[in-house]
Amino acid sequence: MGNLCTCFAHKTVAKRLQHQQNGANSSNRWARVRSSRKDKLDDAVLQEQALAAAILFRQQNGGASLPFDRAASLRYPNSSSGSKKAGQLPRSSSSRARSLTDPLLQPRQLVNQDKLDNLETNHFVLVHGGGFGAWCWYKTIALLEEGGFKATAVDLTGSGIHSFDTNGITSLSQYAKPLTDFLEKLSEGEKVILVGHDFGGACISHAMELFPFKIAKAVFVAAAMLINGQSTLDMFSLQSGSNDLMRQAQIFVYANGNGHPPTAIDLDKSLLRDLLFNQSPSKDVALASVSMRPIPFAPVLEKLSLSDMKYGSVRRFYIETPEDNAIPTVLQERMINSSPPEKVLRLKGADHSPFFSKPQALHKLFVEISKLPPP
C-alpha cells in the first residue's frame, strides 16, 4: 500500500508545449509555464492523489480497506470518467469483464450490525484445500471483516507458513491438528461456522466428529464431503479415470525411496491454471504458483470415522462450482446425493478456487448461510 501511495504522489503529467512565436520574450514565457505547471494538473491526477491520500488515511487510522471485486483487490479511478456515461461502474485493474453473477457490492450492503448481533455466530473459520494455505482466503477475510464478521484462516500442518515437512505427515489427525487445536481452545459456549475447501472438506469432517458442539454450521466449498468409512482417495476414484487433467498434473513424491509408498503429491505448475484456476485472475494464479506446497499423501488414504450422533448433528451446506476442473460437477453431485446436506448452493461461473474467481459472490453465499435460522 505504501508503494502505491508513493507511485501516485510522484506521478507527473507530460505536456506538449509549442512555441507560437520566436522572440526575446521566449525565455520568460517558458519560465511562466514552468511556474504554473502544478496549478494545471488535470482531473485524473487530482483524483489519483485524492485516492492515495484516502488510502493512506485509512491505513494509518485502522479503517476498512477498499472493497475487493472478483478480479482485483484495488480499484483505480477512471481518468476519462468525464466522457463516460453517468452512473457507470468503475473498471477494475483487470481487463476481464465483470460477470453479473459476481456484482460489485459493499460488504455492509449484505448485512447490518443489528442482524449480526442476532446471529448464532459471526465467526468464520476458513480451512484451505490440499496444497493451499491460509493465504488463499485473503479476499474472503477482507470481505467478511468489512461486513462486521470475524474470520480466522488456519494453516494446516505442512501448509502455508507452517514449517513442518509435508513428507513427514502420517495421519489426517496430524494434518488437521492446527484446526482441532484452535477449536479446542474456543471458550465455553463459543461456536463457529466452519468452511472447508477441497481436501479441507475431509479436515472439517474430522473436526465435526470431535467438536460438534462448537460448530454452528459447516460449509463445503468444492470440497470432499465424505461418508463414514470413505477416504478422499475413494472419493476421487469415483471419477472412473475421467479426469485426465488431474492425473497429468499429479507428481508423486517418494521421500522414503521408490520402494515405499508416496509421501506427498505435488502439482505440475504448468497445469495449475487449467486445473484449479481456469476462471481466476492471473495475479492470483501467480500468487498460487509461488505459494502452493505438496499435499501429504497419508491423510488422503485415511478412511474417516463419522457418526450420526456427532458429525451428523452439525448443519451442513455445500457450495457447487460448475466450472471446476479438479472436482467436476458430476463428482460434486455424487457426494451430495450420497450424503445430502441441508442446502446446496450453486456458484455460477466459479472454478475450483471461488475465493479467487468469485470472491464477492462467495461472500454473499457465506452471509446468506450465516443468517439461516435453525430448521
C-alpha beads as a LAMMPS data file, in Angstrom:
LAMMPS data file: protein, C-alpha beads

375 atoms
374 bonds

1 atom types
1 bond types

-500.0 500.0 xlo xhi
-500.0 500.0 ylo yhi
-500.0 500.0 zlo zhi

Masses

1 110.0

Atoms # bond

1 1 1 0.000 0.000 0.000
2 1 1 2.873 2.359 0.831
3 1 1 4.404 1.752 -2.581
4 1 1 1.070 2.556 -4.176
5 1 1 0.865 5.933 -2.412
6 1 1 4.407 6.789 -3.428
7 1 1 3.581 5.922 -7.015
8 1 1 0.533 8.187 -7.036
9 1 1 2.291 11.043 -5.239
10 1 1 5.134 11.157 -7.744
11 1 1 3.122 10.681 -10.910
12 1 1 3.546 13.538 -13.353
13 1 1 1.670 14.557 -16.442
14 1 1 3.637 15.136 -19.636
15 1 1 2.511 18.163 -21.522
16 1 1 3.471 19.055 -25.029
17 1 1 4.282 22.789 -25.295
18 1 1 4.724 24.515 -28.603
19 1 1 6.123 27.996 -29.264
20 1 1 3.701 30.246 -31.123
21 1 1 6.477 32.674 -31.942
22 1 1 10.168 33.294 -31.513
23 1 1 11.472 36.400 -29.851
24 1 1 13.087 37.965 -26.911
25 1 1 10.238 37.062 -24.557
26 1 1 10.559 33.312 -25.235
27 1 1 12.566 32.515 -22.126
28 1 1 10.169 34.477 -19.904
29 1 1 7.238 32.606 -21.372
30 1 1 8.890 29.275 -20.549
31 1 1 9.547 30.464 -17.022
32 1 1 5.901 31.357 -16.565
33 1 1 4.823 27.958 -17.915
34 1 1 7.126 26.127 -15.524
35 1 1 5.946 28.123 -12.506
36 1 1 2.278 27.393 -13.227
37 1 1 2.513 23.703 -14.144
38 1 1 1.417 22.419 -10.746
39 1 1 -1.755 24.527 -10.998
40 1 1 -2.730 22.907 -14.292
41 1 1 -2.708 19.215 -13.356
42 1 1 -5.620 17.536 -14.996
43 1 1 -8.530 15.923 -13.147
44 1 1 -7.173 12.408 -13.450
45 1 1 -4.042 13.206 -11.448
46 1 1 -6.030 15.057 -8.796
47 1 1 -8.345 12.062 -8.485
48 1 1 -5.393 9.715 -8.142
49 1 1 -3.777 11.882 -5.468
50 1 1 -7.048 12.065 -3.577
51 1 1 -7.359 8.278 -3.712
52 1 1 -3.791 7.898 -2.479
53 1 1 -4.494 10.242 0.432
54 1 1 -7.644 8.304 1.308
55 1 1 -5.783 5.010 1.234
56 1 1 -3.016 6.386 3.434
57 1 1 -5.561 7.856 5.862
58 1 1 -7.396 4.536 6.150
59 1 1 -4.160 2.648 6.602
60 1 1 -2.918 4.949 9.381
61 1 1 -6.254 5.082 11.162
62 1 1 -7.125 1.400 11.059
63 1 1 -10.064 1.914 8.725
64 1 1 -11.566 -0.574 6.333
65 1 1 -9.769 -1.297 3.122
66 1 1 -11.226 -0.760 -0.317
67 1 1 -13.653 -3.464 -1.477
68 1 1 -12.482 -6.460 -3.442
69 1 1 -14.063 -7.419 -6.701
70 1 1 -13.853 -10.733 -8.499
71 1 1 -10.558 -9.855 -10.190
72 1 1 -8.746 -7.305 -8.060
73 1 1 -8.269 -6.091 -4.511
74 1 1 -7.721 -2.449 -5.514
75 1 1 -9.803 -0.212 -7.703
76 1 1 -8.285 2.578 -9.780
77 1 1 -10.126 5.768 -10.780
78 1 1 -11.091 6.160 -14.413
79 1 1 -9.067 9.081 -15.719
80 1 1 -11.522 9.636 -18.546
81 1 1 -14.640 9.436 -16.409
82 1 1 -15.907 12.718 -17.773
83 1 1 -16.525 11.119 -21.137
84 1 1 -18.315 8.094 -19.736
85 1 1 -21.996 7.691 -19.098
86 1 1 -23.224 8.842 -15.713
87 1 1 -23.565 6.058 -13.165
88 1 1 -21.186 3.691 -14.915
89 1 1 -19.283 1.425 -12.529
90 1 1 -15.507 1.987 -12.401
91 1 1 -13.355 -0.604 -14.073
92 1 1 -11.080 -2.845 -12.057
93 1 1 -7.370 -3.152 -12.702
94 1 1 -8.075 -6.386 -14.559
95 1 1 -9.041 -6.424 -18.212
96 1 1 -11.526 -9.221 -17.556
97 1 1 -15.184 -8.227 -17.914
98 1 1 -17.293 -8.262 -14.773
99 1 1 -19.839 -11.035 -14.559
100 1 1 -23.385 -10.315 -13.497
101 1 1 -23.111 -13.293 -11.141
102 1 1 -20.388 -11.569 -9.149
103 1 1 -21.683 -7.995 -8.769
104 1 1 -19.812 -5.174 -7.096
105 1 1 -21.300 -4.959 -3.616
106 1 1 -20.192 -3.244 -0.470
107 1 1 -19.957 -5.984 2.201
108 1 1 -22.095 -3.931 4.588
109 1 1 -24.883 -3.901 2.000
110 1 1 -25.361 -7.603 2.711
111 1 1 -25.865 -7.496 6.477
112 1 1 -26.154 -4.782 9.108
113 1 1 -24.853 -4.788 12.662
114 1 1 -28.271 -5.416 14.227
115 1 1 -28.638 -8.604 12.221
116 1 1 -25.079 -9.621 13.082
117 1 1 -25.899 -9.357 16.783
118 1 1 -28.810 -11.759 16.289
119 1 1 -26.738 -14.459 14.572
120 1 1 -25.856 -17.680 16.343
121 1 1 -22.242 -16.820 15.494
122 1 1 -20.467 -14.316 13.259
123 1 1 -17.126 -16.150 13.380
124 1 1 -15.972 -17.978 10.243
125 1 1 -13.072 -20.435 10.413
126 1 1 -11.627 -20.994 6.935
127 1 1 -9.817 -24.238 6.100
128 1 1 -7.807 -24.421 2.876
129 1 1 -7.556 -27.331 0.468
130 1 1 -4.670 -29.611 -0.403
131 1 1 -1.553 -27.693 -1.398
132 1 1 -3.102 -24.341 -0.464
133 1 1 -2.618 -22.324 2.721
134 1 1 -4.403 -19.667 4.736
135 1 1 -3.133 -17.166 2.138
136 1 1 -5.760 -18.303 -0.395
137 1 1 -8.548 -16.742 1.711
138 1 1 -7.174 -13.184 1.644
139 1 1 -10.099 -11.727 -0.318
140 1 1 -12.672 -13.627 1.732
141 1 1 -11.120 -12.488 5.018
142 1 1 -11.209 -8.847 3.955
143 1 1 -14.810 -9.047 2.772
144 1 1 -16.004 -10.795 5.925
145 1 1 -14.222 -8.350 8.229
146 1 1 -15.510 -5.348 6.278
147 1 1 -19.006 -6.783 6.741
148 1 1 -18.569 -6.987 10.514
149 1 1 -17.801 -10.699 10.718
150 1 1 -14.827 -12.342 12.371
151 1 1 -12.637 -14.520 10.133
152 1 1 -9.880 -16.946 11.050
153 1 1 -7.884 -18.821 8.414
154 1 1 -5.666 -21.668 9.595
155 1 1 -2.569 -23.199 8.052
156 1 1 -2.825 -26.974 8.337
157 1 1 0.313 -28.942 9.183
158 1 1 2.952 -28.547 6.478
159 1 1 0.887 -25.955 4.625
160 1 1 1.237 -22.225 4.053
161 1 1 3.777 -20.879 6.520
162 1 1 3.572 -23.932 8.806
163 1 1 7.161 -25.161 8.911
164 1 1 6.562 -28.920 9.205
165 1 1 7.831 -31.113 6.352
166 1 1 4.848 -32.384 4.346
167 1 1 6.582 -35.720 3.759
168 1 1 6.552 -36.413 7.499
169 1 1 2.757 -36.261 7.897
170 1 1 1.383 -39.738 8.571
171 1 1 -2.291 -39.223 9.507
172 1 1 -5.297 -36.976 8.997
173 1 1 -5.351 -36.042 12.682
174 1 1 -1.737 -34.822 12.421
175 1 1 -2.517 -32.844 9.273
176 1 1 -5.629 -31.245 10.810
177 1 1 -4.056 -30.605 14.233
178 1 1 -3.817 -26.783 13.851
179 1 1 -7.571 -26.760 13.221
180 1 1 -8.508 -29.079 16.086
181 1 1 -6.165 -27.203 18.440
182 1 1 -7.914 -23.959 17.535
183 1 1 -11.377 -25.408 18.127
184 1 1 -10.303 -26.978 21.408
185 1 1 -9.229 -23.557 22.716
186 1 1 -12.524 -21.831 21.975
187 1 1 -14.208 -20.506 25.091
188 1 1 -17.133 -22.421 26.575
189 1 1 -20.305 -21.896 24.569
190 1 1 -18.499 -20.254 21.643
191 1 1 -19.430 -21.568 18.197
192 1 1 -18.033 -21.020 14.706
193 1 1 -19.033 -21.537 11.088
194 1 1 -16.515 -23.991 9.672
195 1 1 -15.638 -23.684 5.969
196 1 1 -13.639 -26.312 4.113
197 1 1 -12.322 -26.191 0.555
198 1 1 -11.113 -29.159 -1.499
199 1 1 -9.281 -31.636 0.793
200 1 1 -10.170 -29.267 3.632
201 1 1 -13.604 -30.883 3.484
202 1 1 -12.148 -34.078 4.965
203 1 1 -10.420 -31.991 7.635
204 1 1 -13.563 -30.168 8.743
205 1 1 -15.438 -33.502 8.758
206 1 1 -12.783 -34.840 11.146
207 1 1 -13.232 -31.740 13.321
208 1 1 -17.043 -32.037 13.243
209 1 1 -16.767 -35.526 14.692
210 1 1 -14.523 -34.255 17.502
211 1 1 -16.221 -30.928 18.341
212 1 1 -19.826 -30.960 17.063
213 1 1 -20.997 -28.696 19.898
214 1 1 -18.546 -25.960 18.829
215 1 1 -19.628 -25.833 15.187
216 1 1 -22.837 -23.992 14.319
217 1 1 -22.668 -24.762 10.601
218 1 1 -20.243 -26.475 8.222
219 1 1 -19.799 -25.244 4.653
220 1 1 -18.178 -27.427 1.992
221 1 1 -16.830 -25.352 -0.911
222 1 1 -15.921 -27.563 -3.887
223 1 1 -14.830 -29.911 -1.135
224 1 1 -14.517 -33.575 -0.271
225 1 1 -17.736 -34.308 1.630
226 1 1 -17.235 -37.929 2.605
227 1 1 -19.357 -40.616 4.234
228 1 1 -18.375 -42.904 7.076
229 1 1 -15.608 -45.313 6.093
230 1 1 -14.650 -43.365 2.961
231 1 1 -11.295 -41.745 2.164
232 1 1 -10.574 -38.795 -0.084
233 1 1 -8.830 -41.184 -2.475
234 1 1 -12.005 -43.300 -2.571
235 1 1 -13.964 -40.186 -3.499
236 1 1 -11.630 -39.271 -6.350
237 1 1 -11.704 -42.852 -7.637
238 1 1 -15.430 -42.402 -8.306
239 1 1 -14.462 -40.372 -11.371
240 1 1 -13.565 -43.672 -13.046
241 1 1 -10.497 -42.219 -14.736
242 1 1 -12.417 -39.410 -16.397
243 1 1 -10.236 -36.604 -15.041
244 1 1 -7.201 -36.823 -17.299
245 1 1 -6.067 -33.313 -16.351
246 1 1 -5.810 -34.243 -12.671
247 1 1 -3.746 -37.330 -13.479
248 1 1 -1.446 -35.342 -15.741
249 1 1 -0.891 -32.681 -13.071
250 1 1 -0.041 -35.073 -10.230
251 1 1 3.621 -35.617 -9.350
252 1 1 4.148 -38.226 -6.637
253 1 1 6.937 -37.604 -4.138
254 1 1 8.828 -40.599 -2.688
255 1 1 10.786 -39.129 0.207
256 1 1 11.331 -42.600 1.730
257 1 1 12.566 -44.114 -1.520
258 1 1 10.900 -45.580 -4.568
259 1 1 10.366 -48.914 -2.810
260 1 1 7.963 -47.272 -0.344
261 1 1 4.557 -45.615 -0.771
262 1 1 4.466 -41.958 -1.858
263 1 1 4.805 -39.419 0.909
264 1 1 3.251 -36.468 -0.908
265 1 1 1.628 -35.307 -4.129
266 1 1 2.876 -32.205 -5.902
267 1 1 1.139 -30.499 -8.814
268 1 1 2.713 -29.559 -12.141
269 1 1 2.939 -25.752 -12.061
270 1 1 2.364 -25.527 -15.810
271 1 1 -1.086 -27.122 -15.381
272 1 1 -2.252 -25.192 -12.305
273 1 1 -4.254 -22.627 -14.248
274 1 1 -6.207 -25.201 -16.265
275 1 1 -6.791 -27.472 -13.271
276 1 1 -7.529 -25.086 -10.394
277 1 1 -7.786 -21.529 -11.680
278 1 1 -9.372 -21.608 -15.153
279 1 1 -11.655 -18.658 -14.271
280 1 1 -9.324 -16.830 -11.849
281 1 1 -7.323 -13.603 -12.329
282 1 1 -3.714 -14.003 -13.486
283 1 1 -2.297 -12.317 -10.409
284 1 1 -3.970 -14.894 -8.140
285 1 1 -2.627 -17.717 -10.307
286 1 1 0.839 -16.187 -9.919
287 1 1 0.363 -16.000 -6.141
288 1 1 -0.649 -19.657 -6.012
289 1 1 2.225 -20.797 -8.226
290 1 1 4.793 -19.477 -5.729
291 1 1 2.824 -20.361 -2.572
292 1 1 1.417 -23.867 -3.043
293 1 1 3.118 -26.784 -1.311
294 1 1 2.902 -30.573 -1.764
295 1 1 -0.153 -32.419 -0.444
296 1 1 0.575 -35.073 2.209
297 1 1 -0.362 -38.491 0.876
298 1 1 -1.176 -40.484 4.032
299 1 1 -4.199 -38.320 5.036
300 1 1 -5.618 -38.727 1.520
301 1 1 -5.631 -42.510 2.061
302 1 1 -7.233 -42.401 5.520
303 1 1 -10.830 -43.526 5.840
304 1 1 -12.946 -41.276 8.047
305 1 1 -14.917 -42.453 11.047
306 1 1 -18.080 -40.339 11.128
307 1 1 -21.130 -40.870 13.333
308 1 1 -24.689 -39.589 13.009
309 1 1 -24.655 -38.516 16.649
310 1 1 -21.630 -36.201 16.274
311 1 1 -20.770 -35.400 12.649
312 1 1 -24.385 -35.862 11.636
313 1 1 -25.638 -33.349 14.215
314 1 1 -23.882 -30.397 12.538
315 1 1 -25.812 -28.441 9.905
316 1 1 -24.078 -28.923 6.535
317 1 1 -24.151 -26.814 3.369
318 1 1 -22.495 -27.451 0.026
319 1 1 -21.402 -24.809 -2.497
320 1 1 -21.071 -26.197 -6.024
321 1 1 -18.543 -24.782 -8.501
322 1 1 -19.796 -25.595 -12.024
323 1 1 -16.606 -24.592 -13.910
324 1 1 -14.458 -26.839 -11.693
325 1 1 -11.834 -28.962 -13.464
326 1 1 -10.408 -30.531 -10.283
327 1 1 -13.637 -31.823 -8.718
328 1 1 -16.094 -31.806 -11.639
329 1 1 -19.768 -31.087 -11.050
330 1 1 -20.739 -34.719 -11.626
331 1 1 -18.478 -35.762 -8.734
332 1 1 -19.729 -32.959 -6.503
333 1 1 -23.319 -34.047 -7.126
334 1 1 -22.438 -37.655 -6.412
335 1 1 -21.113 -36.674 -2.983
336 1 1 -24.206 -34.537 -2.355
337 1 1 -26.521 -37.420 -3.259
338 1 1 -24.569 -39.850 -1.077
339 1 1 -24.904 -37.634 1.999
340 1 1 -27.417 -34.830 1.373
341 1 1 -26.660 -31.575 3.205
342 1 1 -29.300 -29.160 4.477
343 1 1 -28.919 -26.944 1.430
344 1 1 -26.952 -26.878 -1.845
345 1 1 -25.934 -23.531 -3.322
346 1 1 -24.553 -23.127 -6.840
347 1 1 -21.885 -20.507 -7.551
348 1 1 -22.358 -19.822 -11.247
349 1 1 -19.132 -19.301 -13.223
350 1 1 -16.844 -20.431 -10.380
351 1 1 -13.782 -22.596 -10.950
352 1 1 -12.225 -24.816 -8.268
353 1 1 -10.980 -21.701 -6.431
354 1 1 -14.024 -19.432 -5.997
355 1 1 -12.211 -17.330 -3.384
356 1 1 -10.207 -16.070 -6.385
357 1 1 -12.661 -16.346 -9.289
358 1 1 -15.874 -15.269 -7.486
359 1 1 -14.950 -13.642 -4.156
360 1 1 -17.951 -11.297 -3.967
361 1 1 -20.493 -13.963 -4.895
362 1 1 -18.875 -16.449 -2.497
363 1 1 -19.011 -13.872 0.275
364 1 1 -22.693 -13.295 -0.420
365 1 1 -23.382 -17.024 -0.009
366 1 1 -21.437 -17.098 3.262
367 1 1 -23.552 -14.223 4.596
368 1 1 -26.721 -15.978 3.421
369 1 1 -25.732 -19.172 5.205
370 1 1 -24.825 -17.325 8.403
371 1 1 -28.308 -15.776 8.532
372 1 1 -30.239 -19.049 8.100
373 1 1 -32.183 -19.770 11.296
374 1 1 -32.349 -23.260 12.814
375 1 1 -34.658 -25.574 10.858

Bonds

1 1 1 2
2 1 2 3
3 1 3 4
4 1 4 5
5 1 5 6
6 1 6 7
7 1 7 8
8 1 8 9
9 1 9 10
10 1 10 11
11 1 11 12
12 1 12 13
13 1 13 14
14 1 14 15
15 1 15 16
16 1 16 17
17 1 17 18
18 1 18 19
19 1 19 20
20 1 20 21
21 1 21 22
22 1 22 23
23 1 23 24
24 1 24 25
25 1 25 26
26 1 26 27
27 1 27 28
28 1 28 29
29 1 29 30
30 1 30 31
31 1 31 32
32 1 32 33
33 1 33 34
34 1 34 35
35 1 35 36
36 1 36 37
37 1 37 38
38 1 38 39
39 1 39 40
40 1 40 41
41 1 41 42
42 1 42 43
43 1 43 44
44 1 44 45
45 1 45 46
46 1 46 47
47 1 47 48
48 1 48 49
49 1 49 50
50 1 50 51
51 1 51 52
52 1 52 53
53 1 53 54
54 1 54 55
55 1 55 56
56 1 56 57
57 1 57 58
58 1 58 59
59 1 59 60
60 1 60 61
61 1 61 62
62 1 62 63
63 1 63 64
64 1 64 65
65 1 65 66
66 1 66 67
67 1 67 68
68 1 68 69
69 1 69 70
70 1 70 71
71 1 71 72
72 1 72 73
73 1 73 74
74 1 74 75
75 1 75 76
76 1 76 77
77 1 77 78
78 1 78 79
79 1 79 80
80 1 80 81
81 1 81 82
82 1 82 83
83 1 83 84
84 1 84 85
85 1 85 86
86 1 86 87
87 1 87 88
88 1 88 89
89 1 89 90
90 1 90 91
91 1 91 92
92 1 92 93
93 1 93 94
94 1 94 95
95 1 95 96
96 1 96 97
97 1 97 98
98 1 98 99
99 1 99 100
100 1 100 101
101 1 101 102
102 1 102 103
103 1 103 104
104 1 104 105
105 1 105 106
106 1 106 107
107 1 107 108
108 1 108 109
109 1 109 110
110 1 110 111
111 1 111 112
112 1 112 113
113 1 113 114
114 1 114 115
115 1 115 116
116 1 116 117
117 1 117 118
118 1 118 119
119 1 119 120
120 1 120 121
121 1 121 122
122 1 122 123
123 1 123 124
124 1 124 125
125 1 125 126
126 1 126 127
127 1 127 128
128 1 128 129
129 1 129 130
130 1 130 131
131 1 131 132
132 1 132 133
133 1 133 134
134 1 134 135
135 1 135 136
136 1 136 137
137 1 137 138
138 1 138 139
139 1 139 140
140 1 140 141
141 1 141 142
142 1 142 143
143 1 143 144
144 1 144 145
145 1 145 146
146 1 146 147
147 1 147 148
148 1 148 149
149 1 149 150
150 1 150 151
151 1 151 152
152 1 152 153
153 1 153 154
154 1 154 155
155 1 155 156
156 1 156 157
157 1 157 158
158 1 158 159
159 1 159 160
160 1 160 161
161 1 161 162
162 1 162 163
163 1 163 164
164 1 164 165
165 1 165 166
166 1 166 167
167 1 167 168
168 1 168 169
169 1 169 170
170 1 170 171
171 1 171 172
172 1 172 173
173 1 173 174
174 1 174 175
175 1 175 176
176 1 176 177
177 1 177 178
178 1 178 179
179 1 179 180
180 1 180 181
181 1 181 182
182 1 182 183
183 1 183 184
184 1 184 185
185 1 185 186
186 1 186 187
187 1 187 188
188 1 188 189
189 1 189 190
190 1 190 191
191 1 191 192
192 1 192 193
193 1 193 194
194 1 194 195
195 1 195 196
196 1 196 197
197 1 197 198
198 1 198 199
199 1 199 200
200 1 200 201
201 1 201 202
202 1 202 203
203 1 203 204
204 1 204 205
205 1 205 206
206 1 206 207
207 1 207 208
208 1 208 209
209 1 209 210
210 1 210 211
211 1 211 212
212 1 212 213
213 1 213 214
214 1 214 215
215 1 215 216
216 1 216 217
217 1 217 218
218 1 218 219
219 1 219 220
220 1 220 221
221 1 221 222
222 1 222 223
223 1 223 224
224 1 224 225
225 1 225 226
226 1 226 227
227 1 227 228
228 1 228 229
229 1 229 230
230 1 230 231
231 1 231 232
232 1 232 233
233 1 233 234
234 1 234 235
235 1 235 236
236 1 236 237
237 1 237 238
238 1 238 239
239 1 239 240
240 1 240 241
241 1 241 242
242 1 242 243
243 1 243 244
244 1 244 245
245 1 245 246
246 1 246 247
247 1 247 248
248 1 248 249
249 1 249 250
250 1 250 251
251 1 251 252
252 1 252 253
253 1 253 254
254 1 254 255
255 1 255 256
256 1 256 257
257 1 257 258
258 1 258 259
259 1 259 260
260 1 260 261
261 1 261 262
262 1 262 263
263 1 263 264
264 1 264 265
265 1 265 266
266 1 266 267
267 1 267 268
268 1 268 269
269 1 269 270
270 1 270 271
271 1 271 272
272 1 272 273
273 1 273 274
274 1 274 275
275 1 275 276
276 1 276 277
277 1 277 278
278 1 278 279
279 1 279 280
280 1 280 281
281 1 281 282
282 1 282 283
283 1 283 284
284 1 284 285
285 1 285 286
286 1 286 287
287 1 287 288
288 1 288 289
289 1 289 290
290 1 290 291
291 1 291 292
292 1 292 293
293 1 293 294
294 1 294 295
295 1 295 296
296 1 296 297
297 1 297 298
298 1 298 299
299 1 299 300
300 1 300 301
301 1 301 302
302 1 302 303
303 1 303 304
304 1 304 305
305 1 305 306
306 1 306 307
307 1 307 308
308 1 308 309
309 1 309 310
310 1 310 311
311 1 311 312
312 1 312 313
313 1 313 314
314 1 314 315
315 1 315 316
316 1 316 317
317 1 317 318
318 1 318 319
319 1 319 320
320 1 320 321
321 1 321 322
322 1 322 323
323 1 323 324
324 1 324 325
325 1 325 326
326 1 326 327
327 1 327 328
328 1 328 329
329 1 329 330
330 1 330 331
331 1 331 332
332 1 332 333
333 1 333 334
334 1 334 335
335 1 335 336
336 1 336 337
337 1 337 338
338 1 338 339
339 1 339 340
340 1 340 341
341 1 341 342
342 1 342 343
343 1 343 344
344 1 344 345
345 1 345 346
346 1 346 347
347 1 347 348
348 1 348 349
349 1 349 350
350 1 350 351
351 1 351 352
352 1 352 353
353 1 353 354
354 1 354 355
355 1 355 356
356 1 356 357
357 1 357 358
358 1 358 359
359 1 359 360
360 1 360 361
361 1 361 362
362 1 362 363
363 1 363 364
364 1 364 365
365 1 365 366
366 1 366 367
367 1 367 368
368 1 368 369
369 1 369 370
370 1 370 371
371 1 371 372
372 1 372 373
373 1 373 374
374 1 374 375
